[in-house]
Amino acid sequence: MKQLETTEQFNQLKNEDYVIFLFTAGWCPDCRVIEPVLPEIEQEFPAYTFVEVNRDNFIEICQEHDIFGIPSFLAFHQGQEAGRFVSKDRKTKEEITEFIEGLPA
């Protein structure tokens, strides 16, 4: 999974075809729980570019996009928000997969 490095990179990536941003942080226990399944999810959905966003490094992006809980997922398609799975709750592989499958093609 790519790691977001700059706000400019975020703005560039969200304009691509299919991008899913994962908002996370090193101190977040619920984020660590889903880490082992993320490579499997990436393989299941090769049409998407997955990008990890450390919320502590990009708090302004979180504020702009109403990301108040982590782990959270924000999907974009050609600059438009395509879907969001945003909450402070722990997420399962099944819930994440269901979210991605529900995104507009």
Secondary structure, DSSP 8 states (H G I E B T S, - for coil): -EE---HHHHHHHTTSSSEEEEEE-TT-HHHHHHGGGHHHHHHH-TTSEEEEEETTT-HHHHHHTT--SSSEEEEEETTEEEEEE--SS---HHHHHHHHHTS--
